Amino acid sequence: MATLRALPSVHQVLEHKDVQGLVAVHGRALVLFAVQRALDEERTNGAIADPAARVARVETIVRELRAPRLRPVINATGVVLHTNLGRAPLAAAAAEAAAAIAGRYSTLEFDPRIGRRGRRHDLVADSLRHLTGAEAAAVVNNCAAAVLLMLTALAKGKEVIVGRGELVEIGGGFRMPDVMRLSGARLVEVGTTNRTRPEDYAAAITPKTVAILKVHASNFQVVGFTESVELEALARVARQHSVLLLHDLGSGSLLDSAAYGLAAEPRIQDSLRAGTDLLACSADKLLGGPQAGLLLGRTELVDKVMKHPLARAVRIDKLTLAALSATLDLYLTQSVAELPIWNMLGASADAIAARARTWQRRLVERGIEVEVVPAESTVGGGSLPGERLPTSAVAITPRSGHAADLLRRLREHEPPVIGRIERERVLLDPRTVLPDEDDALLDAVAAAHA
């Protein structure tokens, strides 16, 4: 206790010349908080720090509070649509569009042509209709919200039929039965986990049925003795019984993935042509845009959904709209080469191998021995499950310690480099590293390997 009596007051610490320097940079209120916390720590520990150590601790507290938690990383995992790392990196045009709108007033809900209030989702509706063939289009803040809104507005208190093999759970514990329950719709399961036929849906329709819901199995595969119902067949069943056909499409591609050497992923326009009345999909997966949920289909259904009170709770913001509009413009002008994810997915094995060898040569010049090894990239993000893309990765064996220690040091670098471990080696996949990130990645490897 006698020792603690020597603890300086908050005022005394604030008057220290180095602490005053912190106040000049960070403001008095924040430094005051840091001083109080530092003194509380000394009091709790029962030991008084020397003045230099105390000032250092105050500065650390301030910098930890001010350090942005959301910051850029270098994705060297080989997972193109890495959900934990923000899924699709935006095209430069999309990022610039969002930045241009961020610090200004905008036409978010104002139509200057008529001088009256407009609807924010109309800002991208024309582009979406042109690209997909939909009668009408709207946008909300993500695909899960689009599905919830669609079911709440169209099916509350009524029956919706879903194939048992499509009762999916995606990342974050998002389960289709839970969403159905939250919307107020009554789930009717048909078929079995691995086999469902058109007659299963037809037999389940009652006077209380309002819709059939098709859910794309975006993050898993069922293989072997399987059978599912294609959209065209479901559309026929829906028309025969005067119920709606709704589609949770998931990743929402506009391009033919097969043209990139990938498995076929259902496209938005294909779903609508097959007879879907209303579909929901993501904008930040294979579309390559910002996080958003698209709703596309018949005009009366889109209008009904967007007039529901829940629509306001899940509405899209101006920055996302700006980025989405610019992304769609790249499709309108057939400039998809500017979309980073499609460049990554379409990169040739030879080009990736050449880049990996360049990394290897530059690291060897710094005295760091690494190997170039064959590996596999994945699409990720609940898109094209099971798809593997041949790649070449730089494999780093730690000089000492374990691969997990090296991977941690890479994560702690600024910017953090995120890789993966295979066979006690850290693998860095060039496929998902953006073109202007090579120098930063190699600097991180050198620092982590030192």
N, C-alpha and C positions, 0 to 999 in steps of 0.2 A: 504493500500500500504506500509505503514511504517513497518507493521508486516512482509510482504513478503520480505522486504529488508534483514531481518534476516535469510532468507532461505539459508542454506549452499550451496556451490557449489558442483557440481558433484565430483570434485577432492577431496574436503574435506570429503565427505561421503565415497568415495572409500578408503580413508586412515584410516578410522575407523578400529580398530583392529578386531572387529567382522565381518565387511564386508570383510576384508582381509582374514579371515577364510573361508568365502563363496567363495572368488576368488580361494583359494587353492583347494576347492572341485569341484566347478562348472566351473571354467575358467573365465578370466577377461571379455571377450566379453559379455557373458550372464549376469554377475552381473552388468556390466556397463549399459546394457539395462534396467535391473530391477531398478537400482538407478535412471536413467532418468525418468522412468515411475512413480516411487514413488514420486519424486520431482514434476513432472507434476501434479500428483493427489493433492498434498498439495497446489500447486499454484492454481489449479482450485477450490479447496474447500475454499481457502482463510484462511487456518489455518495451522500453523506449528506444526508438530508432534514432540514429544520429541525424542531424539536420539534412545532410546531403541525401541520405537514403530516404528520408521522409519526403523531400521535394521530388525525388525520382518516383516515389510511389504515387504522389499526387498527380504527377504528369502521366503516369501509366493509366490511372483511373480515368483521367480526362480523355486520353486518346482512345481508350477502350470504349468509352461512351460515344465518342464521335465517329469511330470507325464504322463505315457503312457495312451492314450485314449482307446486303444485296450488292454484289460486285461481280465483275466479269471473271470467268475462269477459262482455262484452255481445256477443251474436251478432247482428250487423247484416248478415250475408252474404246472408240470404234462403234459406239452406239449412237446412231445418227439423231434419232428423236429421243434424246435422254430426258425423261420427264423431270428428274431431280435437278437437271441443269437447265431447265427452261424450254425443253423441246426445240422447235425450229428456230435457229437464228434468223433474224429478219434480213431481207434484202436491203442493200444500202438505201434504195429509194424509199422503202417503208420506214426505216429508222429516221431518215431525213424528214419525211412527211410528219411523223409524230413530233419530232423536235420543233418543226416549224409552227405547229399548232399549239404546243405546250405553253408558250409564254404569251399568247395573244388571245383576244376574243375571236370567236369563230361563228360560222353558220351552223352550229350544232343542231339547233332546233329553230332556225329562222330561215325562211325562204326569201332572199332579197328580190326575187322576181315579182312577188306579189306583196311583199312587205308584211307578211303575216307569219305566225308560228308554223313550223314544219315538224315532221317526225324524223328523229335521228336515224332510224333504221332505213329510211328512204334514201339516205346518202349513198348507200352501196347497192340498193335494190336493182337499179337498172343494170349495173354490171353483172350482178348475180343472175338476173333473168337471162341476159344475153349469153352468158357462159354456160348455163345449165339447161336452158329451155323451160325453166319453171314459170308458171303463171305469175307467181308472187314470191317475194323473198323478204326475210327479216333477220335481224341479228340480235343476239343477247350475249351475256358475258362468258359463257362456256357451253359445251355440248351437254353436260349433265343438267344445267339449267334449262336448256332448250327441250330436253326430254321431259323434265318435270313439268315445265310450262305447257308443253303439248298435251300431256296426259291430264293435267289438272283442268285445262280449259275445255278439252274435248271429251273426257271420259269420266269425270268425277261422278261417283255413284253408279257407274255402269260397268259392264264386263269388258275386259280386254283379253284376248286370247294370245298366248305366247307358247312357242314350242319349248318343251322342258330342257332341251339341249342348249337353249339360248338364254337361260336365266343366269346371266353372267355376273361376275364380280370383277371390277377393274381396280386399279390402284387406289389406295386410300380408303378401302372398304366400301366403295360405291357398288351396291348390289341392286340389280334390277327389281327383285321383289320388294325391297325396302322403298325404292323410288315409287313403285306402283302403289304401295300402301300409303305413302305420304301424299300422293296426288289425289287420293280418294277413290281411285279406280279399283275394281275388283279383279284380281289376277285369276285367270283360268289357264291352267297348264294342260298341254296336250302332248301326246306322243311319249317317247322315251328319251333317255339321255342321248342315245346314239342314232335313233331312227324315228323320223316323223314324216307323215305323208299328208297330202292335201285333204284326204277324207277325215283325218284326225281333226283338222280345223273345222271342216264343214259340220261334223257331228257335234261339235261343242257349241255351235252358235244357237243362241236362244233369243227370245224377244228383248232380253236385257243387254245383249251384246251390241257394243258400239264400234268395236274395231278389232282388227288383227294387227299385232305388233311384231314386226320382223326385227331381230336384234343381230347385228353383225358380230360374229365371234372374233373380235379384233385382237385379243391378246392370248388366244389359245387355239389349239387344233384338236379335233376329234378325228382319229384315223382308224382304219380297219373296217369293220362291218357297220357302215354308217349310211344314212340317207337323210337328206334334208329337202325342204321344199323351196324351189326357186321363186323369185319374186313374181314372174309371169303367172305361175300356177296359183300363187296366193292372191294375185290380183283378180284372177278369174273367180276364185271362191268368194272373195269380198264383193265383187259385182253381182254375182248370182244371189247373194243374201243381203245386199244393200247395206253393207257395213264398210267402214273405212279401212284402208291399208296404210298403216303408219310404219316408218322405218327409222330405227336408230342405226345410222350408217357408220358411226364411229369416226374413222380417220378422214373421210371426206376428200378424196382425191379428184382432181379434174383431169389428170394426165393418165395415159395408159402405162401402168407400171411395167407391163411386159416389154415395152419398147426399150426399157432400161435393163433388160435381162433379169427382171424380177418376176415373181409369181403375180398372177392377175389379182389386183385389188379392186373391189367394186367402185365404180366412179359415180359421182353424184348424178350426172346426166343419164347414166344407164338405169339407175333406180327409178328416176322419174319417167323415162320412156317405158319401163316395164309396167307402169301402172300405179306407182306409189302416189297416194293422195297428199301425204305430208311427210317430209323426212327431216331429221336432225343430224348434224355432223359437226365436227371440229374444224376450226380454221388454222390451228397451230400444229397440225400434224403434217400429213402429206400435201396439204394446201400450201404449207410453207409460210403462213402468216402469223399474226399475233393470236393470243388466246381469245377465242370467241366461239360462240355456238351459232350455227346457221340453221334457219328454218326455211324450207323451200317446198313449194307445192301449190295446191289450188288456192285461188285468191280468197274465197270465202273462209277457208280454214285458217290461212295466215292472218287475215283480218280478225277473226274471232279470237285467235290465240293472243294476238298483240293487244286486244282490248281488255284482256283479263287483268285484274288488279295485280296479279303476281308479276306481270310483265315489267312493271316499274321497278320491282325489287331486284330484277336480274338484268336490268338494262345495261347496255354497253357504254363505255366512256369515250370521250372525244379523242384521246390519244390512240386507243385501240382502233377506233373508226378510221382515223387518218392512216394508220399503218395498214389496215385491211384494205382500204380503198387503193392505196399505192400498190399493194400486192396483187390485187385483182387487175389493176392496170397492166401489170407485167404479163398476165395471161391474155388480156385483150390485145396487146401488141405483139404477142408471141415472143416475149422476151424472157422466157422461163430460164434461160441460161444465167440470169441474174439472181435466181433463187438458190441460196446456198445449199439447201438440203438436196435438191435435184442434181446439183453438181457433185455432191458427195456420193449420192446413190449411183450416179452414172460414171463415176471415175473409174478408169480402166485399171486392171491389175498391174499393168506395166507402168503406168504413170505413178501409181502409189508406191511401187517397188523402187522406182527411180528417186522419188522424194525420200523414202526411207534410207536409201544408200547415201544420199546427200547429207542427211542428218548424221549418219554413221561417220562419213568422212570428216565432217566439221567437228564432231565430238572427239574423234581420234586426234585431230589437230590440237585439241585441248588436253590430250593425255588421258582420255576416257575411252576404254575399250568396250564396245557394244557389238551386238550381233543383229543382223537383219534376218527375221524368221518368218515363215508363212503363218498366217493366222486367219481369223474370221471376224468380220464386222457384222453387226445386226442393225435392223431398221429401228426397232424400239418404239416407244410411245404408243403401244397398242395397235401397231400397224404391221401387216404382213408377218404374223407370228410364225416362228420356225424358219424364216428366211435367213440364210447365211450368205454373206458376200465375201469372196476370197480377197484377202488383203495381205500386205507385208507390214510387219511391225518391228520397231526397234526394241530389242530385248536387253535389259540392263541387269546384270548380276551385281549385287552390292559387294563392295570391297570388304565390308565387315557388317555384322549384324544380319538382320533378316530383310527380306523384300518389303515386308509391311513397314519397317522403319524408313526405308527409302521412299516408299509411297507416301508416308506421312510427311516427310520433309518436302516432297514435291507439292503436297497440298498446302503446306505452311508457307510456301514461296508466294511472292506477289508479282504477277498474278498466280493464283493456285493452278497447278497442273494436275489434272485428274486422269489417272491411268488405271490399269488393272494388273492383277498378279496371276501368272501361270507358271507352275513348276518352279516356284521360289525365285522367279524373275519378274521384274516390272516391265510390262509391255506398253508401248506408246504407239498408237495406231494413227498414221497420217491422215486416214480418210476423213476423220472428224475434226481435224485441226484446220482452222481457217488459213487462207493463203498468207496473211500478214502476221501470223503468230509464230512462225518458225524461230526467229531470233529469241523471242521471249521464252519459248519452250526450251531451247538449247541452253540459255542462261540458267533456267531453273534446274535443268539436269546437272549442269556443272556445279551449281551451288549445293544441290542436294547430295552430290557424289563426293564433294570435297571432304 
